[in-house]
């Protein structure tokens, strides 16, 4: 999947080899998760029908974070190895399709929400020139997606309440980035 974005931050070198800093980033993404289940069981454990299906979609158009960084520059010239972490946010578009046949019942609840969570990661940053830096980093996002969609299925012969719940979104990102140091 593709990710592209912007970052800004501040670093402070203390002691001869240690660097502390913070940065914020915003990334546009094309992340998509699709899942289907069949057969579907009612809350009492009875099958909802021989052709009952539920299809779940979660699309993530953007991610953002505000992270602290702690790095060490003592192993290789012009290279910093660092750990990073902090709060994170993701915009997630949820959609579900629930259908039984026979009898025909269908619901299509949807919702878009900005969810919060955390991110932790590690990386390395190389100073190409005194102002231009290149980095490779791995980030692991834990986004609290605790989202519930509720709808009433269009009935034949009676209305059918539908509730769909999502758990935590775990997103892993490996990225290469360039930075300009002022």
Secondary structure, DSSP 8 states (H G I E B T S, - for coil): --EEEEEEEEEEEETTTEEEEEEEEEEEEEEEEEEEE-S-B-TTS-BS-TT-EEEEEEEEEEEEEEEEEEEE-SSSTTEEEEEEEEEEEEEEEEEEEEEETTTTEEE--EEEEEEEEEEEEEEEEEESSSSEEEEEEEEEEEE---EEEEEEEB-SSS-EEEEEEE--EEEEEEEEEEEE--
